[in-house]
């Protein structure tokens, strides 16, 4: 769970960095937005699962 949260946050960070800075010209803007959206959705889903797991154990 924690690994998927960290991985998704890293993908989101890379996508956000690419969109804001435009440093990777070889990657199309569409692919950069896919990284951004998928990373955000993955981090959100992993965070919700960890929150539910933590509340379930209490």
KATA-V705800 format. One record per pair of residues at least 6 apart in sequence whose C-alpha atoms are under 6 Angstrom apart, sorted by the first residue. I is the first residue (numbers start at 1). J is the second residue. Records with the same first field share a line. If there is no record, write none. Layout:
I = J, J
//
This chain:
5 = 43, 46
8 = 39, 42, 43
9 = 43
11 = 39
12 = 36, 39, 40
15 = 32, 35, 36
16 = 36
//
